[in-house]
Amino acid sequence: MPTTDRQRILIADANLMGVASLIGTLKDRYHVVTASSSDQLLTLIQQQSIDLLLLDTCLPGDDSFQLCHALRQSEKTVHLPIIFIAPQASAQQEEKAFECGASDYIARPFTAPSVKARVKNQLKLSTALGELKHLNTLALDANPNTGLPGNNSIHLELERLLHSQEACCVIYADLDHFKPYNDIYGFARGDEMIIFTANVIRVSLHSCGCGDAFVGHIGGDDFMFTVPSAVADAVTNDILRRIDLGINEFFSAEDNERGHLVASNREGVEQLYPLTSLSMGGVDLAKREFKSVFDIIDACTETKKLAKQKQGSSIYICQRHSSPQP
């Protein structure tokens, strides 16, 4: 397993030579960093992403128990698994350790396999809690109509992509001429069309081998999703194909035969509207640099406008460093 994929463990011990065998054992599975004082520990925690802390109760500098308590008050380390390592068994110290927020307490003499097992358990628990927190956040932010993540989750995902090195396209999709459809067929049928669109996007992503890609529901008939750059064309073309195959089911036989809708505009004058279609605009983050999430959204909005200039369902993805041109 490459070092960059390994979970990172910080061992803070006054006598690092005394835990050399433990460090060696853990290095087989994890990326291990060390500190021999509280100052070094705090510096490493600020500079790096630490997944678990093994903390010596006799660490030079700040009192280890007060240090643990302080880490529990910090937003960055409030959920960090902290395992105390004590020079000898002490019921009083063990109680103190758990009172200040420790996840576990190990007294010498210990065996490396025992510590390794405790570390593994704490990391598994931490990962499970993190996933539960993420699912809870998605549930609170979910669109009630489609169940897809809403605007907060979309913003967080774009923020993550902004600082990653992923070869990824961000796609903004919405239905064309959706308002007249709602006016004629009603909001209930409109909601069914929105759910259909959401399902098409998810099915196409899954059929193209990227079912775990992010899909968000901005609101109404607007969606934003991400897709690996290598399969962006395949996914978006599959979405357009599935939309055009299924969307006629939402119209009456008469409207399908005519090929358009007849609805009154705001002045009460009857007007012809094309049947509902889907337009998608996107940008390839691997080929174009952005400074903020709002820059990504603005670029996607512009490319979607270009897609809407075409008749029927269409896609326009900007894959250049410069601004998109019609």
N, C-alpha and C positions, 0 to 999 in steps of 0.2 A: 504494500500500500504506500503511495507517495506521501511524503511528509506533509504536503499541503492539505491532504485529505484527513489527516489524523487529528483526533481531539487533542487539545493542548492542556497539559497538566503542569501546574506550578508547585514545586516542592520548596518550601521555605523552612530551612532547618539550620540551627546554629552550628551543627557539625555535619557538613555534607559528606565528608569521608565516611561517617558512621552509617550513612544510608546509601552508600555507593552501590551495594548489591541490589537494593530496592530500585534505584534509578536505572540500573542495567536491565532489570526485569521489566519495568514499565516501558522502557525505550523500545522493546520489541513490538509494542502495540500502539503506543502513544508518542506524541511529540512532547518531550520533557524539558522544561526550563527550570532553573534553580535560583534561589535567593538565600543569602545568609544573614539578612537583617530585615527589619520591618520597612526601612527606607527603600531597599532594593525591591522588596515585595510590592510596595505601593507603586513604584515606578513601572514595574513590569505590567501590573494590572492596568495602568493607565495607557501604556503603549501597545499592549497586545490583547488579543481576545483569549481569555483563559476559561477553560471548561470545568476545571476542578482544582481546588487548592488543598494541598497537604501541609498543615501548619504545625510547626513545633511549638509546644507550650512554653518553651524557654527561649524563644527567638529574641536575639538582641534588639534593643530599641524599644518601641512602644510595647506595653503589656499585650500579650497575644490575645487574651480574652477581650480586652477593650478594643483591640484591632478587629476581631471577629464581629463584635457588636457594631463597630463603625461601618464595616463592609456591608452589613445587613441594612444599614440606613441609606446606602448609596443605590441609586436607581440602576447603575450598571452592574452591581454585584449582589443585589438583593436576593437573587435566586441562585447564586453561585454555590455549588456543593463545597462545603468546607469540612475536611476531616482533620481533627486534632491528632497529633502524635505526642504522647507523653513519655517521659523517661521511666516512669513506673506507674503501676496501677494506683489510683486514688479516687475513692468514691466522691470525695468533696470536689476534686478538680473535674471529674466527669460530669457531675451535676452542674458545675459552673459553666462547663463547655456547652452543654445543651441549653442552658439558660441564656447564653449570649448568642445563640443561633447556630451552633454547630450541627452538621448533618450526621456526623459519626465521631467516635472517639476510640483511639487505639493506643494501648499502653505497651511499652517494651517489657519483655522481649517479644517481638512479633516475627512472623515468617513472611517472606516476600509473597508467596502464593495467597496467604490470607489477606494481605493488604491489596493485592491485585484484584481479588474477588470483591472486596469492599468497594474499591474504586470503580470496578465494572458495574456493580449494582447501583451506585450513586449516579453514575453517568447515564445509565438506562433510565433511572427514575427522573433525572433532570430532563432528558430528551422527551420522555412521555409527558411530563408536565408542560414543557415548551409547546409540544404539539397540541395538547389540550387547550392551552391558552390561545394558540393561533386559531384553532377551530372555534373557540368561543368568540374571538374577535370577529371572525368571518360571519358567524351566526348573528351577532349583534348588528353587523353592517350589511347583512344580506338584503337584497331587493325582495320584497314580499311576493312579487309576481313570479319571478323566475328562480329565486333562491340563490342567485349568483352574487358574488361580492360586490359591494357598492363603491361609492366614490372614495371613501377613506382607504379601502383596501387597494383600489386602483392607484391612488397617489403613492401608497407605500411600495407597491410593486414597481412603479415607474422610477421611484427614488432608488430602489435597490438596483434596477437595471442601469441607471445612470452611472453608478459607481462600480459596475461589474465589467467584465471583459467578455460577456456572452455575445455570440454572433446571433442577434435576435432582431426580428421585425416587430414593431408595434402597429397594430391595425385598429382603425376607428371605423365602425360600421353603423349605418342606420338605414331605415326603410324610406324609400322615396314615395311621395304622395300618400303618406300615411294618414294625414288629417282628414282628407276627403273620405278615405275609407272608413274612419271612425264616425264621421258625420252621417254616412249612409247606413253602415251596418251596425253601429253601436259600439260602446266601449268594451262590452263583454267579448265580442268577436275580435275587436282590436287586441285585447289582452291575449286571446288565443293565438293570434298571428305573431305577437311578440314572443310568446313561449315557444312557438314553432321555430322562430329565428334563432333563439338561444339554443335550442336543441340541435338545430342544423350545425351551428358553429361547433358545439361540443362533439357531435358525431364525426364531423369532418376532421377535427383535430385528432380524435382517437383513431380514425381509419387511416390517417397518414403517419401514425406512430408517435404522436406527441399528445397523448391524452392527458398528460399531467401539466400541460401548458396553462397559463393563467387566462381566465375569461372573467371579465367584469361587466356589470350592467350599470351604465352611467345613469340611466333613468329613461322612462318612456320607451322609444324604439331605438335608443342609442346604446351601443356596446363597444367595449375595447378589449382586445385580447392580444396575447403575444404568441409568437411562433418562431422556431429556429429558422434562421435565414435560409438554410439549405433547402427547406421544404415549404417556404412561404408561398411560392407560386402554386405548388401542388395543393396546399391547404385552401387557399383563397379561391382557386378555380373549382375545387370540389364543393366549396360552400355555395358559389354562384350556381353550379349545376344542380345541387340539391334544392336550393331556393326556387329556381325556375321550374323544377319538376313538381314541387309540392304546393306552391303558393296559389295556383289556380283553384285549388280546392276551397279557398276562402271566398271565392266570388260566385255569384249566380251564373247559371248557364247563359243568361242573356248578356251579362257584363263580359263574360269570357268571349262570347261570339262577337260582340261589338268591339272588344279590345280596348275599352276605355270606360270611365265612370262619368256619370252626369250628376253634378252637385252644385248647389247654389253657393256663390261667393259671399263675402261680407255685405255686399250691396243687394243681395237677394237675386242676383242675376245667375241664371243657369250657365255652367261652364263645364267644358270637357277636361277630364284629368286622365292621364295614363294609369294603367293598372299598377298596383304597388310592386316595386322591385327593391333590390338592395344595392347600395353603393358602399364601397370600402376604400379608404385611403390609409396609407401607412408610410412608415419610414424604416430604413434598415440601419439600426444603431451601430452595426459593424462598419458602415461606410460613411456615416455622418455623425459629427460630434455635436453634443448639446450641453448647455451650461445648467439647465434647470428642467424640472418636470414640465413647467409651463411651456418651455420651448418645444418639447416633444409634442405636447398636446396641440400647440399652435400649428406645428408642421403637419400633424395628422389631419387637422381640420382643413388645412389648405389642400392637401392631396385628396381629401374626400370631396372637396368642391370640384376638383378637376375630374374626379370619377363621375360626379353627377352631371357633368356636361355631356356625357355619353348617354345614349338612349338605352333604357333597360338596365338590368343588373350589370355592375361593372366594378373593376378594381384598378387603383393606381397606387403603386408603391414607388416612392422616391428612393433610389439607390445611389444617388450622387452626393458629393459633399456640398454642392451648391444648392440654392433654393430650387424647388421644382418649377418647371415651366410647362405651360399647356402644350 
